[in-house]
Amino acid sequence: MDPLDIEKLFVKSSLIPAIIQDQSSGNVLMLAYMNQESLQKTIETKETWFYSRSREALWNKGATSGNKQIVHQITYDCDADSLLITVDSKGPACHTGEETCFHHTLYQGKDPSFPIIQKVASLIKSRKQEANTDSYTAYLFREGIDKILKKVGEETSEVIIGAKNQDNEETIWEIADLTYHILVLMEQIGITESDIKEELNKRHLAKEGK
């Protein structure tokens, strides 16, 4: 970030809000305030630093808890008076131990679909750790890699059949099944969603560079 860009952020106020977002899940983790010094330290250290309005002092997220936030990107809004910072979160963002500070629901309409992959992956991980349960996921882990690969192959065939039949409802159903089994496979062999996103991002950047 250019020094002139940093200076113009603090023309209206010496403090600006900073929204912290998890780069992997997309979840909004917290909102805090930064002054020019804390923003500069954030850029220099690649860790989030904030200004505490109650203590009137800088603080480094995770300095005492170990729940560091490693900065991936810093952007600012069209009015140049707030920040959006995407991070790799090394632990819960909230002092209560919750992943995000925004864990109280004031109103709930239709359940948002964007975190569903993370929720399913988290459930799969827990099922692997509890392999003696009666769940289908635990059964797959007990059976091992060959069984999981067999199911991936079967579900891939089902997707092909649904698409060939031009049956969108069936195809959606089978793609969801395939996605679930792919997530089980990823957990079994130690591949994370972030690994896939990083690979896709590298390919995207490579094409943009051409």
Secondary structure by P-SEA (a helix, b strand, c coil): ccaaaaaaaaccccbbbbbbbccccccccccccccaaaaaaaaaacbbbbbcccccccccccccccbbbbbccccccccccbbbbbbbccccccccccccccccccccccccccaaaaaaaaaaaaaaaacccccaaaaaaaacaaaaaaaaaaaaaaaaaaaaaccaaaaaaaaaaaaaaaaaaaaaacccaaaaaaaaaaaaaaaaac
